[in-house]
Amino acid sequence: LATLLFNFFFFPPIGKFTIADPQNWIALFSFLTTSLIASRLSAMAKRRALEAIERHRDLEHLYAFSRAMLLIDKAGPFPQQLLDRLAEIFELRAAVLFERNTGAFCRTGIPDIGFEDVEERLREAAVHGMSLSDPNRQPIIVAVRLGSEPIASLALQSGMMPESVLQGIANLVAIGLERARAQGLAEQIEAARQSEQLRTTLIDAMAHEFKTPLTLIKAATTSLLASPDEPNDSRQEQLAIADEEAEHLRKLIDDAVEMARLDTTSTSMFIHKFPMCRRLFASVSLRWRARSTIGSSKSGATSNHPILRLTDV
């Protein structure tokens, strides 16, 4: 159009679409060539400007996705929240995430036609590391790699997305999944460490609790054995102390058994009543009676010390 107007208004005869001078043909074709080149350059610059805008928008989406990934809380499963953020930021109609380690699928959105065999295709992509980004075929299958090892796969249903954006999404998803796995492992290690510290503290406390009644029982029995001529009231007091501490010891053992039962499900305990106090008092009585008998035989007199009866305990 510009060439025709140039011919009509500037080349003689003016006002007509004819060219009288042959030199004007050179000027006309030069003008036509210049206009075509300028038009082509203008279209190329416009296209590149649009591509730059698209790349800038893709970078904004990737940045927003990485930021949203860091802000994911523990209110729900991390893979599901990650997929929801991805679909929201990139305006995906539907998306499916498959984790190779757990074999779990996470879904979001309402898929269109083409998601019938997506689970099998995602498994193959996660095992072999294959990606399928054909714009004429939906959904787009992207393998998620951590280094050279595929750890997951994505199925995305959206418009045309550049390969660089798809790889950026896959890399961010891989980083997010690995970060969540590392955090879970760190929490397990911390929980195990705290559990071990608690177990050590409980064992120390229980050791102290066991030593106290045993010390008192040992002191009572030693006193009874060392002083066979001790009055009956004092012996009864010592035996009462031993009986009380033996009962305390029994309760401690019951608590220890209960703690072991709560600590592990593989612990099997066979509880059997054992008359510990009666056996202890019987042993003390026999030792005291034997020592009294030896003392009586040496002095040539009959012992007047009363014998402790088990029925009195």
WOZI-V786784 format. One record per pair of residues at least 24 apart in sequence whose C-alpha atoms are under 8 Angstrom apart, sorted by the first residue. I is the first residue (numbers start at 1). GAP is how many residues later the second one is. D is the distance in whole Angstrom. If there is no record, write none. Layout:
I_GAP_D, I_GAP_D
This chain:
3_25_7, 3_28_7, 3_29_6, 58_107_7, 61_28_6, 61_29_7, 62_103_8, 62_106_7, 62_107_7, 64_25_7, 65_24_7, 66_106_7, 69_107_7, 70_106_8, 78_99_8, 78_102_7, 79_27_7, 79_98_7, 80_26_6, 80_27_7, 82_91_8, 82_94_8, 83_24_7, 83_25_7, 84_24_6, 91_67_8, 92_64_7, 92_65_6, 92_66_5, 93_63_8, 93_64_6, 93_65_6, 94_62_6, 94_63_5, 94_64_7, 95_59_7, 95_60_5, 95_61_5, 95_62_6, 96_58_6, 96_59_5, 96_60_7, 97_55_7, 97_56_6, 97_57_5, 97_58_7, 98_24_6, 98_25_7, 98_28_8, 98_54_5, 98_55_5, 98_56_7, 99_27_8, 99_52_6, 99_53_5, 99_54_7, 100_26_6, 100_27_8, 100_51_5, 100_52_5, 100_53_8, 101_50_7, 111_46_7, 114_24_6, 114_25_6, 115_24_7, 118_37_7, 122_31_6, 122_32_7, 122_33_7, 123_30_8, 125_27_8, 125_28_6, 126_24_6, 126_25_6, 126_26_5, 126_27_5, 133_30_8, 135_24_8, 135_25_6, 142_24_7, 142_25_8, 142_28_7, 143_27_7, 144_26_5, 144_27_7, 144_29_7, 144_30_6, 145_25_7, 145_26_7, 145_29_6, 146_25_8, 146_28_6, 146_29_8, 206_46_8, 206_50_8, 209_43_8, 210_39_7, 210_42_7, 213_32_5, 213_33_7, 213_35_7, 213_36_6, 214_31_7, 214_32_8, 214_35_8, 216_25_8, 216_26_7, 216_29_7, 217_24_7, 217_25_5, 217_28_7, 217_29_7, 221_63_7, 224_60_8, 224_64_7, 225_59_7, 225_62_7, 225_63_6, 228_60_6, 228_63_7, 228_64_7, 229_76_7, 239_42_8, 243_34_6, 246_30_8, 246_31_7, 278_32_7, 278_35_7, 281_29_7, 281_32_8, 282_28_7, 285_24_8
